[in-house]
């Protein structure tokens, strides 16, 4: 799952590919995954995202084969996948959701990341806080989330600090004409001076740029909304047996999952000890 906030999780409509199959525990042993078909570095229909790779790892550990229900990760995502009206259109797990997300049962978190600043290296910027006065003077790119353009937490906090007129929005309705890395391309090309991006997306696309870019986690100040989030696997509510099996699979394959995250450039933070 891509951009993360409480509102962001709620917005989590592209077209849907239904994959009739049996759930884990039935005879056919399918690990049915809800995923976005065009949302690198998280997932895509070509199975190139890190969540696709993690799904493969978990499915192998469970002795199952991964299959997918595809739907754009915005408002209605869970309703149209995990809770679809037709049983054949339902999936059982979402590989990346905020820990405690109330539309699913979540496992113990398997990574923690943060929103980050992205800006060119060696161009005079050294932004480490939303309180830096330079943010009122430069062009800042942000993602606008969902069909109602709900803003992520750092953007709300910029607005509280009076940083509004120089903020430039980037659409998250991804397509060939608007690929997920557009906001990072804009930093590299100089169309904007800096961007605020969910860390896993930033790390991946920064690594694919020829222009050296800096990635800096955004700290939360006193009274700010949180910018860092624990990420879990989400399981269909009521399927406690599957959740328990997935939880154990994560524990047994944690080193392999961590390597996938690092290979994709995900900025990893220490997980909170009280995360559930």
LINCORPE-V413643 format. One line per field, one symbol per residue. ss: DSSP state (h for helix, s for strand, l for the rest). burial: # if it has 16 or more other C-alpha atoms within 10 Angstrom, else .. Layout:
ss = ???
burial = ???
//
This chain:
ss = lllllhhhhhhllllllllllllllllllssssssllsslllsslllllhhhhhhhhhhhhlllssssssllllllhhhhllllllhhhlllssssssllllllssllllssssssssssllllllllllllhhhhlllssssssllllsslhhhhhhhhllllllsssssllllllllllhhhhhhhhllllssssshhhhhhhhhlllllsssssllllllllllssssssssllllhhhhhhhhhhhhhlhhhhhhhhhhlllllllllllll
burial = #####.######.#.#.#.#####....#################.#.###########.##.###############.####.....#############.##################......#.##....##..########...#########....#...#.######....##########...###############......########......###########....##..#####...#..#..##..#####..#.....
//
